[in-house]
Amino acid sequence: MDSHGLIHSNAHDDCTAPHNVTGDARFPHPNPDGTTSHSTKPASGQVAGYPPESEKLLAGHPGEGANASLREIHVNGDNHLWLQCWLDQRTDFHQTEVNPLLIKFWPSLESGMGSRIFVPLCGKSLDMLWLAERGHRVIGVELSPVAVNAFFQENRLQPVKRIVGQFTLWSHGNISILCGDYFALTPADIGYFDAAYDRAALTSLPESIRALYVKQLHKLVPQTAKVFLLTIEDAAENASMSEAIGVDEEINNIYSDGFEIDLAYVESVFEADPASPDTTVNRVEYKVYRLTCK
């Protein structure tokens, strides 16, 4: 968890299953027995698995070329950790039910029958099935072929596969998944879509590459499309209620240049960490954002 703000998963660091209700893939989820546990942020702002020297360089100004190269190192390192999670079958973070906030608030997007929905970093999320069952055409992107294969196999779907640029496209009925690196995706690869559903992608990533994730998303999102973003946020220790239930500072910082931000729903919940029951109960906010391109 960040010191305050977005609750960050360490799923890419150790593939454990910390606290969440937001979806599948890279962000953790409730454990199978219904319990949850909180994640922690690597010490001193360091992303686990990366040398602290590279983090310092990213924070400084060594030049755009150097910054871009270091960000690529972070992305590639994060990709390796994620692929290893699936190879080792450390996927306790997978949610076995459809996200309740999706069910409750998706109709507010007014995406009609046949709308095409983009799901970045989709894992084997059951939310894709729910969207397809409501007449939407779903296009996900997922790095791990193990995750993609598991999605189709576990749901008894027989996909057709073909190469699309640097990706392998797996398709069955209204559901298609591009298997490959999200950060390599181009508008030509994915085509037009009406809405994007981020139920876990942003908050799963290390802080050092979240802005890069949003920059890539802005390149992919058509001008008329909407983004449905779910987060879990932890208020600063001395934050007022009005500050806690407002737009998170990090969300504003990384999205406001390219998107209009509408905070559609906030639910404050007091929760203890089940892994440490003697710790103080903390307040967290479950939030639903609707974003539109500027």
C-alpha positions in Angstrom: 0.0 0.0 0.0 1.3 3.5 -0.8 1.8 5.7 2.3 -1.5 7.1 1.3 -3.6 7.1 -1.8 -4.0 4.1 -4.1 -3.6 0.8 -2.4 -0.9 -1.0 -4.4 -0.7 -4.7 -5.0 2.5 -6.5 -4.6 1.1 -9.3 -6.8 3.9 -8.7 -9.3 6.5 -8.8 -6.6 5.6 -12.1 -4.9 2.2 -13.1 -6.4 0.6 -13.1 -3.0 -3.1 -12.2 -2.6 -3.6 -9.0 -0.6 -6.8 -7.0 -0.1 -9.2 -6.1 -3.0 -12.7 -6.3 -4.4 -11.9 -4.9 -7.8 -11.4 -7.7 -10.3 -8.9 -10.2 -11.7 -5.3 -10.2 -13.1 -2.6 -8.1 -11.6 -4.4 -6.6 -8.6 -5.0 -9.0 -5.6 -8.5 -10.1 -4.6 -10.4 -11.6 -1.7 -9.0 -15.0 -0.6 -11.1 -18.0 -1.4 -12.4 -18.1 2.2 -13.6 -14.5 1.9 -10.8 -13.0 3.9 -8.5 -10.3 2.6 -5.0 -9.1 3.5 -3.3 -5.8 3.0 -0.3 -5.3 0.8 2.7 -3.2 1.6 4.8 -0.8 -0.4 8.5 -1.6 -1.0 10.8 0.4 1.4 11.8 3.9 0.5 9.8 4.0 -2.7 11.8 1.3 -4.3 9.9 -1.1 -6.6 10.6 -4.7 -5.5 13.0 -6.5 -7.8 14.6 -3.3 -9.2 17.9 -1.7 -8.0 17.3 1.5 -6.0 19.8 3.3 -8.2 17.4 3.1 -11.2 14.6 4.5 -9.0 16.8 7.5 -8.2 17.6 8.1 -11.8 13.9 8.0 -12.7 13.2 10.6 -10.0 16.0 12.9 -11.4 16.5 14.4 -14.9 19.2 12.4 -16.7 17.5 13.1 -20.1 14.5 11.8 -21.8 16.4 9.0 -23.5 17.7 7.7 -20.2 14.4 8.1 -18.5 12.7 6.1 -21.4 15.3 3.4 -21.1 14.9 3.0 -17.4 11.1 2.9 -17.7 11.6 0.1 -20.2 13.7 -1.8 -17.7 10.9 -1.4 -15.1 8.2 -2.5 -17.5 10.3 -5.5 -18.6 11.1 -6.5 -15.0 7.5 -6.2 -14.0 6.5 -8.3 -17.0 8.9 -11.0 -16.0 7.5 -11.2 -12.5 4.0 -11.5 -13.8 4.8 -14.2 -16.3 6.5 -16.2 -13.5 3.4 -15.9 -11.3 1.4 -17.8 -13.9 4.1 -20.3 -14.6 4.4 -21.1 -10.9 0.5 -21.1 -10.5 0.7 -18.5 -7.8 -2.6 -17.0 -8.7 -4.5 -16.7 -5.4 -5.4 -13.2 -6.4 -7.8 -14.4 -9.1 -11.4 -13.5 -8.1 -13.9 -16.3 -8.5 -16.9 -14.0 -8.8 -17.9 -11.1 -11.0 -16.9 -7.7 -9.5 -19.9 -6.3 -7.6 -19.1 -2.7 -8.5 -19.1 -3.7 -12.2 -22.6 -5.1 -11.8 -23.9 -2.1 -9.9 -22.4 0.7 -11.9 -21.7 -0.5 -15.4 -25.3 0.5 -16.6 -24.4 4.1 -15.8 -21.9 4.1 -18.7 -24.9 3.6 -21.1 -22.9 1.3 -23.3 -25.4 -0.2 -25.7 -25.8 -3.8 -26.9 -22.9 -4.6 -29.2 -20.5 -2.0 -27.7 -16.9 -3.0 -27.9 -15.2 -3.1 -24.5 -11.4 -3.0 -23.9 -10.1 -4.7 -20.7 -6.4 -4.0 -20.2 -4.3 -6.5 -18.2 -7.3 -8.8 -18.1 -5.8 -12.1 -16.7 -8.6 -14.7 -16.7 -11.2 -12.3 -15.3 -14.8 -13.5 -15.1 -15.9 -9.9 -15.6 -15.2 -10.5 -19.3 -17.8 -13.2 -19.4 -20.3 -11.0 -17.6 -19.8 -8.2 -20.2 -20.1 -10.6 -23.1 -23.3 -12.1 -21.7 -24.8 -8.7 -21.8 -24.2 -8.4 -25.5 -20.9 -6.5 -25.5 -18.0 -7.5 -27.6 -15.0 -7.8 -25.3 -11.3 -7.3 -26.3 -8.8 -7.9 -23.6 -5.0 -7.7 -23.5 -2.9 -10.1 -21.3 0.8 -10.8 -21.2 0.7 -14.4 -20.0 -0.4 -17.1 -22.5 -0.9 -19.3 -19.4 -3.6 -16.9 -18.2 -5.2 -16.6 -21.6 -5.3 -20.4 -22.1 -6.7 -20.8 -18.6 -9.5 -18.3 -19.3 -10.8 -20.2 -22.3 -10.2 -23.7 -20.9 -11.8 -23.1 -17.5 -14.9 -21.6 -19.2 -15.1 -24.4 -21.7 -14.6 -22.2 -24.7 -12.8 -23.2 -27.9 -10.8 -20.2 -29.1 -9.5 -19.6 -32.6 -6.0 -18.1 -32.7 -4.3 -15.9 -35.2 -1.3 -13.5 -35.3 -2.1 -9.7 -35.1 1.2 -7.7 -35.2 3.2 -8.6 -32.2 0.3 -10.3 -30.5 -1.6 -13.6 -30.7 -5.4 -13.0 -30.9 -7.5 -15.7 -29.1 -11.2 -15.4 -30.0 -14.4 -17.2 -29.1 -17.8 -15.6 -29.7 -17.9 -12.1 -28.3 -14.7 -12.4 -26.4 -11.2 -11.8 -27.8 -7.9 -11.5 -26.0 -4.7 -10.2 -27.4 -1.8 -12.1 -25.8 1.2 -9.9 -25.6 2.6 -6.7 -23.9 0.1 -4.0 -23.2 2.9 -1.4 -23.6 3.5 -2.6 -27.2 -0.1 -2.3 -28.2 -1.1 0.1 -31.0 -4.5 1.5 -32.0 -4.1 -0.5 -35.2 -3.7 -3.7 -33.1 -6.8 -3.2 -31.0 -9.1 -1.2 -33.3 -12.0 1.0 -32.2 -13.8 0.4 -28.9 -16.6 2.2 -27.0 -15.3 1.9 -23.4 -12.4 0.6 -21.4 -12.9 -1.3 -18.2 -10.0 -0.9 -15.7 -10.9 -3.0 -12.7 -7.4 -3.7 -11.5 -4.8 -2.7 -14.1 -3.6 0.7 -12.8 -3.4 -0.2 -9.2 -1.6 -3.5 -9.8 1.4 -1.7 -11.3 4.4 -0.3 -9.5 4.2 3.5 -9.0 7.1 4.1 -11.3 5.2 3.0 -14.4 1.6 4.0 -13.6 2.0 7.2 -15.5 3.4 5.3 -18.4 0.3 3.0 -18.3 -2.0 6.0 -18.4 -0.1 7.6 -21.3 -0.4 4.4 -23.2 -4.1 4.1 -22.4 -4.6 7.7 -23.7 -3.0 6.7 -27.0 -5.4 3.7 -27.4 -8.7 5.2 -26.2 -10.8 6.7 -29.0 -11.9 10.3 -28.4 -15.5 9.3 -27.9 -14.8 6.3 -25.6 -15.3 6.3 -21.8 -13.1 4.7 -19.2 -14.6 2.9 -16.2 -11.9 2.8 -13.4 -12.2 1.1 -10.1 -9.8 1.8 -7.2 -9.3 1.1 -3.5 -7.7 4.0 -1.8 -6.2 4.5 1.6 -6.5 8.0 3.1 -3.5 9.9 4.6 -3.4 9.6 8.4 -4.6 13.2 9.0 -6.9 13.5 6.0 -10.3 14.9 6.5 -13.4 13.0 5.3 -13.9 15.4 2.4 -10.3 14.8 1.3 -10.6 11.1 1.7 -13.7 10.8 -0.4 -12.5 13.2 -3.2 -10.5 12.4 -6.3 -7.2 10.8 -5.2 -4.2 13.0 -5.7 -2.3 10.4 -7.8 -5.4 9.8 -10.0 -5.6 13.5 -10.6 -1.8 13.8 -11.3 -1.6 11.0 -13.9 -5.0 11.3 -15.6 -5.9 15.0 -15.6 -3.7 15.9 -18.6 -5.6 13.6 -20.9 -8.9 12.8 -19.3 -11.9 14.5 -17.6 -12.3 12.8 -14.2 -15.7 12.1 -12.8 -15.8 10.4 -9.3 -19.1 8.6 -9.5 -19.1 6.6 -6.3 -17.3 6.4 -3.0 -17.9 3.8 -0.2 -15.8 4.2 3.0 -15.1 0.9 4.8 -13.3 0.3 8.1 -11.2 -2.8 7.8 -8.5 -4.6 9.7 -5.8 -6.6 8.0 -6.8 -10.3 8.5 -3.1 -11.3 8.4 -2.5 -9.0 11.4 -5.7 -8.9 13.4 -4.1 -7.0 16.3 -3.3 -4.0 14.1 -5.4 -0.8 14.0 -8.5 -0.8 11.9 -8.0 1.4 8.9 -10.5 3.3 6.7 -10.3 2.6 3.0 -12.4 4.0 0.2 -13.8 2.0 -2.7 -14.2 4.3 -5.7 -15.7 4.3 -9.1 -14.3 6.8 -11.6 -15.7 7.6 -15.1 -13.2 9.2 -17.4 -13.6 10.8 -20.8 -10.9 12.1 -23.2 -10.2 15.8 -23.3 
